[in-house]
Amino acid sequence: MSSQTPISADAVLDLIKVRRTYYPLGKDISVSPERINEIVKEAVKHVPSSFNSQSNRVVVLFGAEHDKLWDITEQVLSTVVPPEQFEPTKQKMAMFRGAAGT
């Protein structure tokens, strides 16, 4: 039996509304890319899907492929995001590009 105190749905919703994750991304990782791929494959295999269709798909990119994705993303968004709003978008993409993978 669980001895945890139940939390109300409203309390959960309030936590979701204020939840933010701020941490620097970097190229140094403590888990190998191969192990990350294994974990992602297992997670996708076991994640619930509508009518157990198991139709979920994931792409994991490291190295040059990861960088290329963010080059393409920046190029496309530069044509869609208004120029006066693009600099914050570009800064956020630089943070993502600074990670070990996507």
Protein Blocks (a to p, Z undefined) as FASTA:
>chain_A
ZZbdcddfklmmmmmmmgccdddddfbdfbdfklmmmmmmmmmmmpccehhlopaccddd
ehjllmmmmmmmmmmmmmmmcfklmmmmmmmmmmmmmpmbZZ
